[in-house]
Amino acid sequence: MTDARFSTARRAQLQRALSLLAVSALEGVTSRAWATPQQSTPRLLVVFLRGAYDAANVLVPVGSDFYYEARPTIAIARPQRVLEQGAAIPLVPLQGTGEAVPANAEQSAQWGMHPAWRDSLYPFWMQGQLAVVPFAGTHDMSRSHFETQDSIEAGLAPGAGIEHRSGFLNRLAEVLAGRGQAVAFTDGLPAILAGAQSVPNVSLKGNARAPQSHYMQAVQQMYAGTRHAPLIAQGLDLRTTVAEEARAMQAKDAMHGEMQAASRKAMSAQSFETEARRMASLMRDRFNLGFIDVGGWDTHVNQGAAQGALADKLTGLGNGLSLFAQEMEGEWDNTVVVVLSEFGRTFRENGTRGTDHGHGSAYWVLGGGVRGGRFAGDQISLVPKTLNEGRDWPVLNEYRAMFAGMFRHMYGLSATQLAQVFPGAGARDLGLV
Amino acid sequence: MPTPEDLRWLGRVTWGVDSATLAQYQVLGRDAYLEEQLTSAAKDAPELAAQLVTLPLLGRSAAELLIAARAEQQRINALTDEDDKRRARGEERRAANEAVLQAAQRQLLRNLYSQEPLREQMTWFWMNHFNVFSNKGGVRWALAEFEDHDIRPRALGKFSDLVMATLTSPAMLIYLDNAQSRAGKINENYARELMELHTLGVSEGTSGSHYSQEDVQELARVLTGVGLNATGEAPRIAPKLRALLVSHGVFEFNPARHDFGEKTVLGHRIAGRGFEEVREVIDLLCRQPATARHISKKLARYFVADEPPPSLVDAMTRTFLATDGDLKSVLRVMFHSTEFNEAVRLPEQHAALKLKMPMQFVISSLRMQYDGERITSVRPILGWLNQLGQPMYGRVTPDGYADGEAAWSSPGQWVKRFEVAQAMVHASQVLGVSTASTSSARRDALTRATVATFSAPTKVALAQATNTQERHALMLASPEWMMR
């Protein structure tokens, strides 16, 4: 099913060797208008899966008989053998993560990973660079995509006033002051980055055309000396940089030619894999606080199991994140990626071989310095009576507490600063970073 | 030749100057033109009406659409074949999107061509103030009627009439969940937003609003039973309550779901007796000074300045209270005020230059660019509004789109505006513009008059444009055009 692939480590090795050769191709990329973030400030990338991805089929409760009763057609099979094709991959906590690891760990694993991530994200688990927070989420129980997404992005307690509020990543940028350089890799400015700080946004999809230069030069002439001029310069510079980085990446790829062709299928300009690589080059060199969203997870109908609609989306996401890590090169050690979604889905499958809107989800945290290969936060065994309202995963690990705990470590934020980012939320250290 | 002041005045009172509007203004003079706009009859001119009649779904009421949608949902759920189900759901979704699209088409055509541009702007203003999100459940089916039947005819009338109309509209009842709320299982969402957003303003905020969580709960109790019935059948109600049932279309006040206890809202006792309580509480809310101030400030912010002069807000508040919320009177005071007229005469000096919101930018640009021609396809407009971050009916949260430069002035948005400016200039084909242009002389005169008011750097850039289309794009991208 999968082609022969190099291990992540080897690929990284090859990449570094080849990138030395590709230096000349990067000469076109020059320094831009904004300050370069200090080397020591960690990079944070938040990846929002819009549509409520089915956490229970990605972090698979293989130890729960109830799971298999609840999902007669779409459950991911329990693994009978190690790395069995089409079955969940047993997730065993790594040695030295402070968790007991029994002798027959693989056979008795309580959790498994969707097999679509076998070659992309599973290696990160094995290297201790990927952790998971089960039963994660928000206490908002509207089960409305838009309302819950909005509420999470605002980072306020459910029920807080909604008048033109800011997003929590914008408040983080504010608190980080000069240290923070935020960017949204989206078409418009998302709610999570709305607020007092001026944050550029640029979509990395498509052909990354630089804005038409003669026209834009004339435009800048008209705005010279106005108070909008710096914002406009920043916006144009970012678009131009993205176009240049895209060209540089194409040149690098052309040089790797044969080697890449063997290990990676062609990526369309629209794929998440392409976006992820472009994101990495921007976050390696210019920004340290990024946001991107990926849609299409609302699998009410025919979601598939080890293969199918959800599996295909997972493959793209996993590959993209793996490529992101590679492209970050040396900065990967100083980078944290958090993958979240507005809520999980119903534990039982519905009448159309899919799942409906649920509550608790699973968040994934990866990075070179992440304390990975472990389950973070509180857990509960999954039986009918522990489900939320008898239908969904409960939320035991609230997202604001989780992020606050991470930010405290990553950025050395004080209690006051954390309260600015997440008013009214206490920080919980889940040992992720 | 219009004066720069005339152009700015029209730029604020209407969606943007075009030759026809300018001609009308010059014939009547400013005061008479304003009066005509304030007292307009919410009628579509013949050519516009002819365009609108081609949108079939608009001929069906929200009640009809919601009842049919509910029946269809039940039919689909009963299907046994999975593929049939999927296909039917897809068709239903497409039909619902079409309903929203036709509502958007109607209002965009009105924004472009109505002879009552003040009413159309106020329709947008109230649609934003009483925000609903098209993508929430049945709102899709109820949206067209909400805009055309509930909001637009009342856009210049009494404020409390507007509030009552939105309160009984299926769109609002679905969007803010009051359709679900009943005695014993109360949903406070609408009650809260009714106070915080629609009337009084944020408690302890600048409108002088003061209400407590208890007030919200008590208001929610008053509103129990205010909901919808899309079954097409009368509800089962005990005989003694039947006289208290109120229904029109799918709106239904169902006394069987109502909490008849006494309530206290803002210190005011409301005797439990049915739908009359709702009228009483709405009157109470609309008569609060905080409501007068909240609405007056929002109107002044929209038309005058991001930080409207307190003296003007005071005057408008007094008028609101004195006329029991007569919006045309409040607007009349605003448009005749020194503050407004100074803002129009010398905007920079009065910190009154307003960055156009995407809707204002796009509509004013199209009215200028395609002056005298007829746009027949508005789909590209929806795309531009999406790209600029202000999709029609697309605000998720009830607070509506923010009015103020801070909300629209990010680096990414600026670049997008410049790109959309270019796109608009090159869009005659996709907009279905009739190529026969009978009034290019008038359009050119208007363009010249407009450019004459621009600054030297802008004029230089325009003069250096390599062709007409680039010059037009630069005009629309200019700092002067971006502001109103």
Interface residues (C-beta under 8 A of the other chain):
Chain A: S144 F146 E147 Q149 D150 G161 I162 E163 H164 A184 D187 G188 L189 S198 V199 P200 N201 V202 P211 Q212 H214 Y215 M216 A218 V219 Q221 M222 Y223 A224 G225 T226 H228 L231 I232 Q234 G235 L236 L238 R239 V301 N302 T352 R353
Chain B: E82 K85 R86 R89 F133 N135 K136 E196 L197 V202 Q387 L388 G389 V396 T397 P398 D399 A402 A407 S409 S410 P411 G412 Q413 W414 V415 F418 E419 Q422 P457 T458 V460 A461 Q464 A465 T466 E470 A473 L474 A477 S478 P479
